[in-house]
Amino acid sequence: MTTDGFTTCLWFDEQAEEAANYYTSIFKNSKIERVTHYTEAGPRPAGSVLTVEFELNGQKFVALNGGPEFTFNEAISFQIFCDDQDELDYYWSKLTEGGEEIACGWLRDKYGVCWQVIPAGLTDMICDPDPEKAKRATEAMLSMTKFDVAALEKAYAGS
């Protein structure tokens, strides 16, 4: 295996380039690396986009125009750990645009890709060794669609 780690391949019908441009417009330190095209060998029309290699905050992706056979579902999602409410609100608003809110910080973007937009400290709260703190944080989390950092912290603290 190369030292470059893993590359996530996202299968689209025919929106690979549009989606890659959309994602790179949202995430800082992101870029389109390479666009490849179908040849006369097919199966899609020659010259149409086959793949788009792109990077989001150091994570490598390939968007593939593979056809309508497969679609995204909640079995795989990407987690975005946010430092504060402003950052959480930014990603939530950008990624729900044309998509839908699900529950507990989960959303589906306009391409059907699922994301979890999460406060950075949430895992520590719900896994706290103090069972009462963990219970309060978990109950608050389960009651939310988009996370409210202050409300989670308040529940965790018991105030």
VEXMARPA-687647 format. One record per residue: x, y, z of N, C-alpha, C, CB in turn; residue number from 1; residue in one letter. Coordinates in Angstrom, 3 decimals, padded with zeros to 6 digits. Glycine has a CB too. Example, Ala and Ser with C-alpha at 12.3 -4.5 7.8 and 13.67 -1.06 7.14 Angstrom:
2
REC        n_X        n_Y        n_Z       ca_X       ca_Y       ca_Z        c_X        c_Y        c_Z       cb_X       cb_Y       cb_Z    nr   rest
REC    013.190   -005.690    007.800    012.300   -004.500    007.800    013.200   -003.300    007.800    011.308   -004.473    009.046     1      a
REC    012.850   -002.250    007.080    013.670   -001.060    007.140    012.900    000.030    007.870    014.084   -000.598    005.725     2      s
***
This chain:
159
REC        n_X        n_Y        n_Z       ca_X       ca_Y       ca_Z        c_X        c_Y        c_Z       cb_X       cb_Y       cb_Z    nr   rest
REC    000.854   -001.179    000.000    000.000    000.000    000.000    000.897    001.238    000.000   -000.970    000.000    001.232     1      m
REC    000.513    002.217   -000.752    001.284    003.445   -000.771    001.150    004.179    000.556    000.839    004.341   -001.924     2      t
REC    001.983    005.152    000.773    001.945    005.909    002.032    000.922    007.039    001.991    003.323    006.480    002.343     3      t
REC    000.167    007.129    000.922   -000.815    008.205    000.784   -002.125    007.932    001.500   -001.091    008.450   -000.660     4      d
REC   -002.268    006.787    002.137   -003.504    006.487    002.847   -004.611    006.065    001.904   -003.948    007.682    003.650     5      g
REC   -005.834    006.299    002.310   -006.998    005.877    001.550   -007.586    007.031    000.746   -008.050    005.298    002.480     6      f
REC   -008.227    006.674   -000.350   -009.004    007.625   -001.133   -010.441    007.124   -001.145   -008.434    007.786   -002.595     7      t
REC   -011.373    007.995   -000.827   -012.784    007.645   -000.824   -013.361    007.890   -002.212   -013.556    008.458    000.247     8      t
REC   -013.990    006.869   -002.775   -014.627    007.000   -004.093   -016.128    007.189   -003.883   -014.339    005.741   -004.998     9      c
REC   -016.657    008.243   -004.467   -018.089    008.552   -004.385   -018.707    008.338   -005.766   -018.329    010.025   -003.883    10      l
REC   -019.687    007.477   -005.848   -020.328    007.103   -007.114   -021.530    008.013   -007.363   -020.768    005.606   -007.096    11      w
REC   -021.487    008.742   -008.440   -022.589    009.608   -008.861   -023.152    009.087   -010.172   -022.121    011.086   -009.009    12      f
REC   -024.352    009.524   -010.505   -024.918    009.204   -011.806   -024.120    009.983   -012.854   -026.456    009.551   -011.870    13      d
REC   -024.289    011.314   -012.846   -023.540    012.152   -013.785   -023.220    013.531   -013.195   -024.330    012.316   -015.084    14      e
REC   -023.178    013.622   -011.858   -022.933    014.897   -011.192   -021.553    014.994   -010.549   -023.979    015.125   -010.149    15      q
REC   -020.602    014.151   -010.922   -019.300    014.095   -010.242   -018.582    015.442   -010.244   -018.415    013.048   -010.898    16      a
REC   -018.499    016.089   -011.383   -017.766    017.358   -011.446   -018.494    018.451   -010.678   -017.563    017.789   -012.904    17      e
REC   -019.804    018.502   -010.829   -020.606    019.484   -010.092   -020.443    019.288   -008.584   -022.098    019.374   -010.487    18      e
REC   -020.518    018.042   -008.133   -020.391    017.747   -006.703   -018.997    018.093   -006.183   -020.695    016.268   -006.438    19      a
REC   -017.966    017.740   -006.929   -016.594    018.049   -006.491   -016.400    019.556   -006.373   -015.557    017.455   -007.477    20      a
REC   -016.920    020.313   -007.319   -016.833    021.775   -007.241   -017.614    022.307   -006.045   -017.358    022.414   -008.536    21      n
REC   -018.768    021.726   -005.781   -019.587    022.115   -004.631   -018.826    021.875   -003.322   -020.921    021.330   -004.628    22      y
REC   -018.295    020.678   -003.139   -017.590    020.358   -001.893   -016.333    021.210   -001.719   -017.218    018.875   -001.863    23      y
REC   -015.576    021.423   -002.785   -014.359    022.230   -002.643   -014.684    023.695   -002.385   -013.493    022.107   -003.895    24      t
REC   -015.888    024.131   -002.706   -016.282    025.508   -002.393   -016.645    025.671   -000.917   -017.464    025.929   -003.268    25      s
REC   -016.956    024.576   -000.251   -017.382    024.614    001.151   -016.213    024.463    002.116   -018.402    023.522    001.415    26      i
REC   -015.333    023.526    001.834   -014.242    023.205    002.753   -012.981    023.987    002.415   -013.950    021.711    002.724    27      f
REC   -012.388    024.593    003.449   -011.124    025.313    003.268   -010.031    024.303    002.932   -010.750    026.135    004.550    28      k
REC   -008.935    024.795    002.390   -007.798    023.921    002.049   -008.230    022.761    001.166   -007.138    023.381    003.321    29      n
REC   -009.035    023.069    000.165   -009.549    022.049   -000.735   -009.208    022.399   -002.167   -011.059    021.889   -000.569    30      s
REC   -009.159    021.360   -003.018   -008.802    021.618   -004.413   -009.222    020.458   -005.297   -007.297    021.866   -004.549    31      k
REC   -009.428    020.791   -006.565   -009.639    019.790   -007.602   -008.249    019.393   -008.086   -010.554    020.336   -008.788    32      i
REC   -007.977    018.108   -008.121   -006.663    017.617   -008.545   -006.626    017.288   -010.039   -006.284    016.381   -007.737    33      e
REC   -007.620    016.506   -010.506   -007.601    016.050   -011.898   -008.998    015.640   -012.322   -006.616    014.875   -012.084    34      r
REC   -009.310    015.905   -013.569   -010.571    015.475   -014.165   -010.217    014.544   -015.328   -011.447    016.713   -014.648    35      v
REC   -010.821    013.349   -015.335   -010.615    012.418   -016.455   -011.919    012.288   -017.228   -010.127    011.015   -015.951    36      t
REC   -011.806    011.831   -018.463   -012.974    011.751   -019.341   -013.108    010.361   -019.962   -012.882    012.811   -020.444    37      h
REC   -014.334    009.996   -020.268   -014.586    008.754   -020.991   -013.975    008.869   -022.379   -016.113    008.449   -021.076    38      y
REC   -013.547    007.742   -022.907   -013.004    007.695   -024.262   -014.032    007.053   -025.187   -011.657    006.910   -024.300    39      t
REC   -013.631    006.811   -026.401   -014.511    006.141   -027.368   -014.886    004.734   -026.905   -013.834    006.072   -028.742    40      e
REC   -014.120    004.174   -025.966   -014.396    002.826   -025.461   -015.664    002.778   -024.607   -013.212    002.322   -024.648    41      a
REC   -016.154    003.967   -024.157   -017.404    004.031   -023.401   -017.243    003.645   -021.954   -018.426    003.151   -024.029    42      g
REC   -018.283    003.289   -021.264   -019.645    003.091   -021.749   -020.464    004.381   -021.867   -020.353    002.143   -020.842    43      p
REC   -019.931    005.469   -021.381   -020.604    006.766   -021.500   -020.067    007.492   -022.730   -020.396    007.631   -020.213    44      r
REC   -020.713    008.589   -023.143   -020.246    009.316   -024.333   -018.795    009.796   -024.202   -021.154    010.513   -024.595    45      p
REC   -018.028    009.641   -025.252   -016.632    010.090   -025.275   -016.578    011.577   -024.938   -015.976    009.815   -026.665    46      a
REC   -015.643    011.937   -024.072   -015.478    013.330   -023.673   -016.246    013.712   -022.422   -015.897    014.214   -024.782    47      g
REC   -017.227    012.907   -022.024   -017.958    013.231   -020.793   -017.076    012.872   -019.591   -019.335    012.464   -020.731    48      s
REC   -017.334    013.518   -018.475   -016.497    013.340   -017.294   -016.647    011.924   -016.740   -016.858    014.377   -016.217    49      v
REC   -015.519    011.273   -016.526   -015.462    009.956   -015.901   -015.224    010.112   -014.404   -014.353    009.085   -016.544    50      l
REC   -014.112    010.765   -014.025   -013.791    010.954   -012.613   -013.280    012.365   -012.351   -012.752    009.927   -012.161    51      t
REC   -013.420    012.769   -011.108   -012.840    014.022   -010.630   -012.119    013.687   -009.330   -013.944    015.153   -010.420    52      v
REC   -010.812    013.898   -009.315   -010.030    013.692   -008.108   -009.975    015.029   -007.379   -008.587    013.147   -008.432    53      e
REC   -010.317    015.002   -006.089   -010.312    016.237   -005.310   -009.920    015.959   -003.872   -011.683    016.914   -005.363    54      f
REC   -009.597    017.027   -003.171   -009.147    016.915   -001.790   -009.903    017.920   -000.940   -007.620    017.139   -001.678    55      e
REC   -010.365    017.465    000.224   -011.049    018.319    001.200   -010.277    018.251    002.504   -012.544    017.881    001.407    56      l
REC   -009.644    019.348    002.890   -008.876    019.404    004.140   -007.927    018.211    004.301   -009.827    019.461    005.327    57      n
REC   -007.256    017.835    003.230   -006.286    016.756    003.276   -006.846    015.377    002.993   -005.647    016.744    004.588    58      g
REC   -008.161    015.219    002.976   -008.787    013.922    002.670   -008.985    013.809    001.164   -010.154    013.761    003.419    59      q
REC   -008.506    012.711    000.580   -008.610    012.511   -000.866   -009.915    011.816   -001.232   -007.421    011.697   -001.380    60      k
REC   -010.507    012.285   -002.321   -011.735    011.719   -002.851   -011.611    011.562   -004.366   -012.951    012.604   -002.487    61      f
REC   -012.391    010.645   -004.901   -012.615    010.541   -006.332   -014.120    010.512   -006.519   -011.917    009.267   -006.955    62      v
REC   -014.624    011.415   -007.342   -016.037    011.395   -007.706   -016.116    010.703   -009.063   -016.666    012.858   -007.749    63      a
REC   -016.943    009.685   -009.162   -017.060    008.861   -010.353   -018.453    008.998   -010.947   -016.754    007.394   -010.030    64      l
REC   -018.527    009.298   -012.222   -019.810    009.272   -012.933   -020.021    007.848   -013.427   -019.842    010.310   -014.131    65      n
REC   -020.648    007.029   -012.601   -020.803    005.612   -012.916   -022.178    005.214   -013.387   -020.463    004.813   -011.740    66      g
REC   -023.147    006.113   -013.296   -024.507    005.779   -013.714   -025.456    005.693   -012.534   -024.516    004.471   -014.473    67      g
REC   -026.732    005.459   -012.822   -027.765    005.504   -011.786   -027.923    004.230   -010.960   -029.057    005.816   -012.416    68      p
REC   -027.086    003.233   -011.178   -027.268    001.941   -010.524   -027.165    001.991   -009.007   -026.267    000.979   -011.045    69      e
REC   -026.324    002.885   -008.465   -026.098    002.931   -007.028   -026.350    004.337   -006.501   -024.671    002.476   -006.687    70      f
REC   -026.883    004.404   -005.289   -027.121    005.700   -004.650   -026.575    005.661   -003.225   -028.642    006.056   -004.651    71      t
REC   -026.413    006.820   -002.654   -025.894    006.932   -001.295   -026.989    006.632   -000.286   -025.312    008.330   -001.050    72      f
REC   -026.575    006.181    000.906   -027.514    006.010    002.007   -026.778    006.252    003.319   -028.160    004.594    001.982    73      n
REC   -027.504    006.141    004.417   -026.959    006.464    005.736   -025.928    005.458    006.251   -028.077    006.563    006.722    74      e
REC   -025.717    004.362    005.535   -024.753    003.358    005.992   -023.332    003.920    006.041   -024.796    002.133    005.077    75      a
REC   -023.076    004.963    005.264   -021.775    005.645    005.309   -022.045    007.137    005.403   -020.890    005.304    004.046    76      i
REC   -021.304    007.779    006.314   -021.412    009.233    006.442   -020.036    009.789    006.769   -022.454    009.634    007.538    77      s
REC   -019.876    011.075    006.558   -018.629    011.761    006.862   -018.853    012.642    008.077   -018.130    012.596    005.648    78      f
REC   -017.957    012.540    009.048   -018.075    013.317    010.275   -017.229    014.578    010.175   -017.652    012.480    011.495    79      q
REC   -017.843    015.695    010.540   -017.146    016.981    010.599   -017.199    017.428    012.054   -017.796    018.062    009.624    80      i
REC   -016.057    017.417    012.720   -015.989    017.858    014.109   -015.698    019.354    014.128   -014.902    017.064    014.903    81      f
REC   -016.592    020.123    014.729   -016.532    021.585    014.699   -016.078    022.151    016.041   -017.897    022.163    014.323    82      c
REC   -015.266    023.198    015.975   -014.717    023.819    017.179   -015.724    024.653    017.953   -013.556    024.674    016.813    83      d
REC   -016.736    025.194    017.268   -017.705    026.067    017.944   -019.016    026.105    017.159   -017.133    027.502    018.108    84      d
REC   -019.994    026.815    017.718   -021.314    026.889    017.096   -021.266    027.560    015.729   -022.273    027.638    017.998    85      q
REC   -020.433    028.585    015.575   -020.347    029.262    014.273   -019.881    028.307    013.185   -019.398    030.463    014.354    86      d
REC   -018.873    027.512    013.490   -018.370    026.554    012.501   -019.431    025.489    012.205   -017.062    025.887    013.004    87      e
REC   -020.086    025.003    013.248   -021.145    024.017    013.080   -022.263    024.587    012.205   -021.700    023.580    014.452    88      l
REC   -022.685    025.816    012.499   -023.744    026.458    011.709   -023.332    026.622    010.252   -024.098    027.823    012.303    89      d
REC   -022.069    026.954    010.003   -021.567    027.136    008.635   -021.721    025.843    007.834   -020.084    027.580    008.652    90      y
REC   -021.162    024.753    008.354   -021.221    023.489    007.613   -022.657    022.990    007.486   -020.357    022.425    008.301    91      y
REC   -023.438    023.155    008.551   -024.830    022.711    008.515   -025.598    023.452    007.420   -025.505    022.930    009.886    92      w
REC   -025.463    024.761    007.381   -026.229    025.533    006.390   -025.766    025.238    004.968   -026.106    027.032    006.673    93      s
REC   -024.469    025.095    004.754   -023.954    024.808    003.414   -024.386    023.428    002.938   -022.429    024.910    003.397    94      k
REC   -024.272    022.438    003.801   -024.535    021.064    003.375   -026.014    020.695    003.345   -023.816    020.120    004.277    95      l
REC   -026.866    021.423    004.077   -028.308    021.143    003.992   -028.964    021.903    002.840   -028.998    021.508    005.313    96      t
REC   -028.254    022.839    002.245   -028.788    023.603    001.110   -029.171    022.638   -000.015   -027.744    024.656    000.603    97      e
REC   -030.447    022.486   -000.266   -030.916    021.557   -001.286   -030.974    020.113   -000.801   -030.030    021.643   -002.491    98      g
REC   -030.576    019.880    000.440   -030.593    018.537    001.018   -031.655    018.448    002.100   -029.212    018.168    001.591    99      g
REC   -031.361    017.679    003.140   -032.340    017.549    004.213   -031.675    017.261    005.546   -033.334    016.453    003.887   100      e
REC   -032.299    017.751    006.595   -031.874    017.464    007.959   -032.402    016.089    008.325   -032.377    018.555    008.965   101      e
REC   -031.618    015.332    009.079   -032.071    013.999    009.488   -032.312    014.013    010.998   -031.023    012.894    009.095   102      i
REC   -031.305    013.753    011.807   -031.437    013.752    013.272   -030.050    013.651    013.890   -032.348    012.574    013.760   103      a
REC   -029.924    014.105    015.127   -028.687    013.948    015.907   -027.441    014.393    015.149   -028.526    012.505    016.326   104      c
REC   -027.524    015.540    014.489   -026.374    016.064    013.776   -026.170    015.492    012.388   -025.169    015.826    014.568   105      g
REC   -027.046    014.609    011.943   -026.937    013.993    010.614   -027.733    014.802    009.608   -027.433    012.526    010.638   106      w
REC   -027.209    014.849    008.399   -027.919    015.479    007.289   -027.568    014.761    006.002   -027.575    016.984    007.187   107      l
REC   -028.387    014.972    005.005   -028.141    014.443    003.659   -028.019    015.650    002.738   -029.299    013.453    003.181   108      r
REC   -026.919    015.751    002.002   -026.748    016.903    001.115   -027.535    016.705   -000.181   -025.254    017.129    000.803   109      d
REC   -027.483    017.674   -001.055   -028.286    017.644   -002.276   -027.905    016.517   -003.235   -028.163    018.955   -002.985   110      k
REC   -026.767    015.874   -003.011   -026.355    014.733   -003.831   -026.668    013.401   -003.167   -024.872    014.814   -004.128   111      y
REC   -027.209    013.461   -001.958   -027.550    012.238   -001.239   -026.477    011.742   -000.287   -027.854    011.171   -002.208   112      g
REC   -025.334    012.436   -000.229   -024.245    012.052    000.668   -024.612    012.463    002.095   -022.893    012.710    000.227   113      v
REC   -024.381    011.565    003.059   -024.708    011.843    004.455   -023.490    012.362    005.208   -025.251    010.585    005.137   114      c
REC   -023.754    013.328    006.065   -022.725    013.981    006.877   -023.211    014.039    008.314   -022.397    015.412    006.342   115      w
REC   -022.265    014.038    009.247   -022.549    014.295    010.649   -021.774    015.553    011.027   -022.158    013.065    011.565   116      q
REC   -022.483    016.589    011.425   -021.855    017.854    011.811   -021.933    017.914    013.333   -022.564    019.116    011.128   117      v
REC   -020.765    017.776    013.980   -020.700    017.443    015.394   -019.810    018.421    016.162   -020.188    016.022    015.572   118      i
REC   -020.233    018.852    017.355   -019.325    019.635    018.202   -018.127    018.769    018.607   -020.070    020.171    019.470   119      p
REC   -016.948    019.332    018.593   -015.723    018.574    018.877   -015.757    017.855    020.218   -014.534    019.496    018.841   120      a
REC   -016.400    018.404    021.227   -016.400    017.793    022.558   -017.543    016.836    022.833   -016.427    018.851    023.572   121      g
REC   -018.404    016.598    021.868   -019.596    015.786    022.128   -019.258    014.357    022.549   -020.473    015.755    020.895   122      l
REC   -018.321    013.720    021.885   -017.977    012.334    022.226   -017.509    012.230    023.676   -016.885    011.800    021.279   123      t
REC   -016.700    013.188    024.123   -016.253    013.182    025.522   -017.432    013.337    026.478   -015.231    014.305    025.764   124      d
REC   -018.403    014.167    026.097   -019.564    014.365    026.973   -020.390    013.093    027.108   -020.441    015.495    026.442   125      m
REC   -020.716    012.464    025.990   -021.602    011.296    026.057   -020.889    010.040    026.550   -022.204    011.030    024.694   126      i
REC   -019.550    010.090    026.623   -018.766    008.962    027.139   -018.123    009.285    028.487   -017.685    008.569    026.135   127      c
REC   -018.604    010.313    029.142   -018.027    010.723    030.425   -018.141    009.580    031.440   -018.735    011.999    030.962   128      d
REC   -017.116    009.381    032.262   -017.199    008.327    033.273   -018.295    008.573    034.321   -015.866    008.190    033.965   129      p
REC   -018.727    009.825    034.452   -019.840    010.133    035.357   -021.131    009.798    034.601   -019.815    011.660    035.832   130      d
REC   -021.835    008.744    035.015   -023.012    008.310    034.254   -024.124    009.358    034.163   -023.567    007.066    034.870   131      p
REC   -024.256    010.206    035.150   -025.296    011.236    035.106   -024.978    012.291    034.047   -025.451    011.902    036.485   132      e
REC   -023.715    012.720    034.002   -023.309    013.689    032.972   -023.512    013.094    031.583   -021.826    014.111    033.164   133      k
REC   -023.063    011.846    031.412   -023.196    011.177    030.116   -024.666    011.040    029.723   -022.527    009.791    030.155   134      a
REC   -025.511    010.698    030.688   -026.956    010.537    030.430   -027.577    011.859    029.992   -027.680    010.007    031.691   135      k
REC   -027.274    012.918    030.717   -027.844    014.230    030.375   -027.393    014.678    028.979   -027.434    015.287    031.430   136      r
REC   -026.112    014.499    028.686   -025.594    014.900    027.371   -026.224    014.061    026.265   -024.058    014.766    027.328   137      a
REC   -026.363    012.756    026.510   -026.954    011.867    025.508   -028.418    012.208    025.271   -026.820    010.404    025.944   138      t
REC   -029.161    012.442    026.333   -030.575    012.811    026.179   -030.718    014.112    025.398   -031.251    012.947    027.555   139      e
REC   -029.867    015.088    025.699   -029.910    016.357    024.952   -029.577    016.114    023.488   -028.927    017.391    025.560   140      a
REC   -028.544    015.333    023.224   -028.138    015.031    021.854   -029.287    014.382    021.073   -026.906    014.109    021.852   141      m
REC   -029.937    013.416    021.683   -031.005    012.683    021.005   -032.235    013.546    020.715   -031.412    011.495    021.839   142      l
REC   -032.361    014.664    021.396   -033.512    015.545    021.188   -033.276    016.565    020.070   -033.844    016.273    022.480   143      s
REC   -032.067    016.591    019.514   -031.705    017.627    018.541   -031.590    017.072    017.130   -030.395    018.283    018.938   144      m
REC   -031.821    017.961    016.183   -031.513    017.667    014.785   -030.158    018.305    014.504   -032.639    018.208    013.797   145      t
REC   -030.116    019.633    014.397   -028.830    020.341    014.341   -028.412    020.588    015.778   -028.926    021.700    013.519   146      k
REC   -027.144    020.364    016.082   -026.683    020.515    017.455   -026.583    021.970    017.888   -025.349    019.850    017.618   147      f
REC   -026.997    022.197    019.129   -026.869    023.474    019.801   -025.799    023.260    020.872   -028.256    023.975    020.415   148      d
REC   -024.598    023.774    020.624   -023.454    023.523    021.495   -023.731    023.996    022.920   -022.205    024.216    020.946   149      v
REC   -024.280    025.192    023.072   -024.541    025.722    024.416   -025.540    024.848    025.164   -025.066    027.163    024.334   150      a
REC   -026.578    024.391    024.500   -027.582    023.540    025.142   -026.983    022.183    025.529   -028.791    023.339    024.207   151      a
REC   -026.111    021.641    024.692   -025.438    020.373    025.041   -024.548    020.568    026.275   -024.586    019.850    023.839   152      l
REC   -023.787    021.650    026.275   -022.896    021.926    027.411   -023.683    022.159    028.697   -022.018    023.146    027.114   153      e
REC   -024.825    022.839    028.590   -025.678    023.102    029.742   -026.242    021.795    030.286   -026.819    024.065    029.367   154      k
REC   -026.724    020.944    029.409   -027.261    019.640    029.840   -026.162    018.810    030.492   -027.873    018.868    028.639   155      a
REC   -025.011    018.786    029.887   -023.873    018.029    030.416   -023.503    018.503    031.828   -022.658    018.164    029.476   156      y
REC   -023.497    019.817    032.024   -023.150    020.395    033.316   -024.256    020.223    034.352   -022.833    021.860    033.152   157      a
REC   -025.467    019.938    033.883   -026.587    019.777    034.807   -027.187    021.083    035.260   -026.154    019.006    035.995   158      g
REC   -027.026    022.097    034.440   -027.572    023.414    034.835   -028.701    023.845    033.928   -026.477    024.478    034.821   159      s
***
